[in-house]
Amino acid sequence: MTTLFAQIPDADVLLSLAPEQLGKVLLRLVPRYMNNGMFHAQSINQPAQGHLPWYPAFKRGEVDIALQEAWLWLQLNLLVVPASGTNGSNGWFTLGRRARALDTDAAFDAFTSALKFPRELVHPRIRDKVWLRFAEGDLAAAVLHAFHQVEVRVRDAAQLADTDIGVNLMRKAFNDVDGPLSDMNAPASERKALAELFAAAIGSYKNPHSHRDVDIRNPLEAQEMVILASHLLGIVDAREAARGATGSAPAQPV
């Protein structure tokens, strides 16, 4: 049977791993130790067969702590859960529903990347669906959803027609002369720049995803795109609120 020691024979290497990294190794070992759909963490932490090689005695205290951290990380993220009934009370676990979809290293890495993403930076309008797409590893779908919502939100807030789409919609909504979402109290150069920011964002990050398959492999790059979309949605919220407070479109520049 493959053991933890066989996977990581060097104690110092094991101790250098973050809880989620060690957790991935443990999760891959779980099926080998299953008994009637359950497993006991101790059987993986230190196999009962005394003849199997294990970590040196002077490192075992640190190794035990690292393993406890990794198991706790797996539990906190619902990848392993206590077995039902008295089995769970006696230290037996089973795989959580979420873990069953993380059957490849790529899927696991996508999930951990999503966990690290600062959700509080994501606009509430897109937060849940974007996080789910990140957890599934579908970065392109996360980006497309985020910028699609920017487009929908701008059209609704500006009260423009369904036929107004894409880059032209952004320039119309934020037109520096009569755009319904343009702040006429701001300098003309800033009004024009904001219109171009929205147009460029939609042209760069929404339109390509709408018309063809776009492969995004870097989770950090996708997260940066989503944060930009969140920033744009926040601007739209503020402009709509300002417009509602005055009861009309922004005043025309003198």
ABEGO torsion letter per residue (X at the ends): XBBAAAABABAAAAAABBAAAAAAAAAAAAAAABBGGBBBAAAAABBABAABBBBBAAAAAAAAAAAAAAAAAAAAAGABBBBBEAAAAAGBBBBBAAAAABABAAAAAAAAAAAABBAAABBAAAAAAAAAAAAAGBAAAAAAAAAAAAAAAAAAAAGBBAABBEAAAAAAAABAAABAABBAABBAAAAAAAAAAAAAAAAAAAAAAAABBBBBABAAAAAAAAAAAAAAAAAAAAAAAAAAAAGBBBBBBX
